[in-house]
């Protein structure tokens, strides 16, 4: 719970300070993931997803956390789950019925990461989930140049 609040507080501070673009410093790349995701969805007759800054901030916080603490998983070492990290977003109002999360490492472009997710049945299912309406993407590159991606969905 302590780490969950820390992640959420970090995301809120990034948004409120107007630093989310500067802190992620990859806004064009992460928005390209949205564009490519929507191209995949369109090919299957699904509606486009909308970008959500709060979700993107949480996704960035998770990517950063994985890189800094040296893990690669949907569940943090302290037990916080992907859906648990979304608790409290949108002023604490629980408006989310569906959540999903895709993770990737080492992929260096939006095209590479979307291709790898579409090649995986589980990740592809998230991208093509008909009930998702919004998404956000976080990308963190550690000091060694390793890429950590988190794509989050809600509906």
N, C-alpha and C positions, 0 to 999 in steps of 0.2 A: 504494500500500500504506500509506503514511504517513497519508493522509487516511482510508482505510478504518479503520485502527486508532483514529484520533482520533474518528470517528463512533461506532464500537463502544464505545470507552471512555466517551464522553459518555452513550451510552444506558445502559451498565452503572451509571455513577455516578448517573444520574437515578433508576434503579430502586432501587439499594441505599440511596440517601439518602431514599427515599420521596417524591421530589419530582416524579415523573412527572406526577401530576395537576396540581400547582401550576405546573410548568414549561410544560406544554401549555396549562393553564388552559382547556381546551376539552373536558374529559372527557365531559361530557353530550352534546355535539355529536358527538364521534367515536364514542361508544357508540350514538348514534342512527343513524350510518352503518351500524354493525353490524346494528342492528335492521332498517333498511330493506333492507340487502343480504339478510338472511335472509328477509324477506317476498318479495323477488324470487326467491330460490332455492326457497322453498316453492311458489310458483306453478308451478314447473317440476318439482316432485316431488323436489327435491334436499335433502339434509340441511343443517341449520343449521350455520353456521361458529361456532367457539368463539373468544373473544377471547384474545389472547396479549400480555401486557405487554411482553415483549422485542421482539416485532415492532412493537408500537405505538411503543416508544421509538426504534427504528431509523427508523420512518416519520416520526416527529416530527423526528429529527435530519436526515433528508433534506429535509423541507419547509423547515426552518430554513436548511439549507445552500443550497438553491436561492434562497431569499429574500435571504440575506446576500451570496452570491457572484454573484447576478444571472444565473442560468441557469434553464432549465426543461427538464429532460430526465431520462430514466432513467439515463443514463450521466453521471457527474460529469466536470467538465472535466479532472480528473487521471486519467480512465480507469476509475474504479471503477464496476462495473455494479450493477444492482439485485440480482442474486443474490449478487454479491461482497460487498455490504454486509451480507448475512445470515451470511456465514462467521463462525464463532466464537460465534454465539448458542447458547444452551442448553449452556453449559460446553464449547464446542468440539466437541460431538458432532454429526456430520453426520447428522441425522435427517430431512432434507428431500429428498424426491424431486421435488417440483414447486414452482415459485415463480411468482408473478405480481405485477405492480405496476400500479396505476392512478394517474395524476397529474391534477390539475386546478388551475386558477387562477381567481381572481375570483369563484367561486361562494361565496355567503355562508351558505347553509344546507345541512344534510344532505340535504334534499329536492332542492335544486337540483343538488348534486353527483351524487347517485344518478341523477337524471333525465338529466343530461348523459352520464354513463357508460353508462347503459342505451341511449341513443341512438347510441352508438358501437359498431360491431361488435367491435372489438378489446377495448374495456373491458368490454363486455357478456360476451364470452367468458370473461374472467377471473372476473367475478362468478358466472357460471353453470358454471364448470369443476367437473366432478363429483369430481375427485380432491383438491380443496382441502379442508382440514379446519379451519384456523385463519386468523385475520386480525388485523391491527392497523391503526389509522389514526392519522396524525399531521396536525395542522393548525397552521400557523404564520401569524400575521398580522404583516406588516412594519409599519414606522413610518408608511407611507403608507396603511395599512388594506387592503392587498392580501392576499388569502387564498391560501395555498399548501397544497394537500391531497396527501397520499400515502396510498394504500390498498395494503397489502401482504398477500399470500396465501402460505400454504405448505400442502403436503400430502405 
